[in-house]
Amino acid sequence: MTSKFWSCSLAIVIFIFKIFEVYSEKNNDVTIFASMGKFDPADKPQVVAIRSWQKFGKDVILFVDEGSQCSELLTHFAGLLCVQHYCMHDELKIPFVSCLLISAEAIAKTKFLMYTNADIIFSSLTESVDILNRELPHFSDGKIIGMGQRTDLDLNMDAPFPEDIMAVAKQRGVLHPDYGIDYFLYTKGSLPLAKMPPFLIGNSKWDNWLLSELLIRNASSVIDMTRTFLAVHVGLTEKSLSERKGYIYNEQLWKISRFGTRYIGLGRVDYSHFFTEGTSLLHKKANVYEGLIHSVNLQLHRSGFVYILSLQSEQIPLFNNWLIWARKINFSKFLVYAMDDVAAAYAKKLGILTYIAAECHAIYQKHVERGGLIKFPDLSVDEHFIVRNNFFILLVKSGFSVISIEVDTILLADPVIEISSGEFFVHSDGPKSKQLSSSFFGVSSKQSGVGEMFLRRITKCMQQRSAKGSKKAVAAGGLLSVCLNEIHLEFKMNQQDIFKMLPLSLIADSRSFFEYHVPQSFGFLPAIIHVDNPPELSQKTELLHSWNLLLASDTSNQHHLNFSTFEVDTPVKDLVLTIRIFVMQQPELVEKLLNLLSSVDYESTKVHVEFFINKPADTAAMEQHQQVVTLVKAFKWKHGSLTITEETANAAAFDVVVRPLKLHSPGDPSLVECVLLLEEGVEVSPYFFSWAKAILLKYADQQSTGLYGLSLQRQHRILGLRKGEKHQTTDYLDNRIDPKASFYRYQLMAKHGQCFYANYWNAFVKWAKVANQKDSKYSPCVPYLLSNKQYLEHPHSAWTVWFNRFIYDHGFFNFY
């Protein structure tokens, strides 16, 4: 089935050339298309349906299973285009929905397309198309999808068919439930066809999957056309859904698709963003909220807290950076509260659960008297906070505990672990401030409802203070903070102790973190860094960049030096090891290392040796250097190849060490290649190879998780635990943990005796050669590492700081 399905694209190209001669480009508004089963000229509802499409759609495409069906259809319906399906299930012989939709987009020359089930009779389509066409410029990316509920009409098929079927349907018809979707009217390119599983036509679930995808993941806007477009289905369904040939297939595919059965209630017309009425497009506020609550519950669950991240379109660069940090800690339990259409479209395009209030839409409610539309700038910052606060209230009423967080923050850990009691969670503006900050606060949904009451009081306070003529006016943007502190004081005076002050160590503001270095001086990481100062976006990004906390570009939420882990599909059977030895001027230590390496049992494994001889900068050390050269050139090696690279002048450590590894068995997936870095002064155990080989082979398949290698040196220092300028040793840690605990994974590499999987080493070399260019502004410093001083003293010579940054950015680790 798979090869047949994915060969569809080639078939589409072939038949497009075949039909091009008979299908000239037209400029009509809509191309209507459907998939036809067997056509019966005596089937009156079917005949009336096709004629209604030709009347209102002008351009009609009928897809059929067999090419022989086209002659009969063209006899009864002149002017339509008949095309044979090219993508079918091999065994069931039923066409794929995605192939049908792709084919229609490839053929259609109009801005709008409309899919319909083959037995749906249309009323006039003009009004709905006019509304969508008129409002299209107000939607980001020009992606809109109209759909609606059909009207079911049960007729006696033995009696004469009514002349005015629409009048009868309006009088006697019954609206079909909103989970049944019989048509889609959309602009070309609006459907997520690349993501669509291979559902079969004529069966359920594919329409609900598509609508769920549009509502949750896609940047398109969904419009309910039920009130302005009458779509009639005549007669009872011939077969129940469970009796259809592709029913079980679609059901199973639905269950393994990314939404699964939990989302069956979300793919409904009633959860669309807008609806048409008369000649207007209105925001479906209540239903959108109901659908959102449903999806929040499924994605994020009512247990624990849901983070609400506010976003304006101008903050997208900071949002990209926020996302990268969130992904670094596998944080996903958040919802974007978009404050304008552009922000909503951007977040939804990234597959993030997003809500935009009716008041924030560019096409909010009805046209105002002057003929324009209410757009985002018409709402002040404080008015936005009022609308957002009302949204918090709705979530708390629905049983969710919420946390408000701003986009100018960086998540280093999930702070919710500190929030275990109380109804309302706040933190101060700084170590010496008595004022509460509005940048991060949480409200519990406990049964007492005091948290909800507190939010309502804040809303009322903001509404009163923002009212015209208010004597308690506040500077723009400061209203929420003022009311938060005012209501907090009011509750305290009434002895309603619902507040839990979050520890100052949990959230670091700009001044304490960037200027006073308060968290760093105590040797711990805050869970959140809030860049509250400076206020301007450009200044915030500049500050983050100076501290190497800006991981995103202005337009991308991927790190500009992004990197993927390596997949290992074939079981690894043996190891190929390259030992790189870096020497310069210590002949006694070099001789000892070479003797130790020669005494090791390499178990018939291919082990290659590469010497890199650097020249000392001090001419006084030239005699010792020459002794080292003599030792290396006299060294004999029987386990693999031996190469020597000798520098003609003193070279920086970065230039000597950071070199790509030439693979010895690149075409054999059963062999894993690794490189071990040693230097003069290092000693190895006679048994190191047996242990290293066993570990490297056993965990070779873990490269896909970010495992970059193995350290032959015991971890004896702990990142982040310091007394003054000294790191705590593992003895400090051993006294504070369960003695049964084992430590295997650690990000930092060993200073001596580090072994790398070859793929990771070569990826690092490629990355570092770009990042460490002389004109590059990129800094390898990692927050809190003392090795940063090494880089600052020798900016382009040290190499280990660059590897530290490489693994820090990508979350890689190795075994100790």
Beta strands, then each sheet from edge to edge (+ up, - down):
strand 1: 30-36
strand 2: 59-64
strand 3: 81-84
strand 4: 112-116
strand 5: 120-122
strand 6: 144-147
strand 7: 151-153
strand 8: 174-175
strand 9: 183-187
strand 10: 221-224
strand 11: 231-234
strand 12: 274-277
strand 13: 280-283
strand 14: 305-311
strand 15: 334-338
strand 16: 354-356
strand 17: 401-405
strand 18: 409-411
strand 19: 424-426
strand 20: 440-443
strand 21: 499-501
strand 22: 507-509
strand 23: 528-530
strand 24: 574-583
strand 25: 607-613
strand 26: 642-646
strand 27: 671-679
strand 28: 707-711
strand 29: 717-723
strand 30: 726-729
strand 31: 745-746
strand 32: 754-757
strand 33: 813-815
sheet 1: 3+ 2+ 1+ 4+ 9- 6+ 10+ 12+ 13-
sheet 2: 5+ 11- 7- 8+
sheet 3: 16+ 15+ 14+ 17+ 20- 19+ 21+
sheet 4: 18+ 23- 22-
sheet 5: 26+ 25+ 24+ 27+ 32- 28+ 33+ 31-
sheet 6: 29+ 30-
end
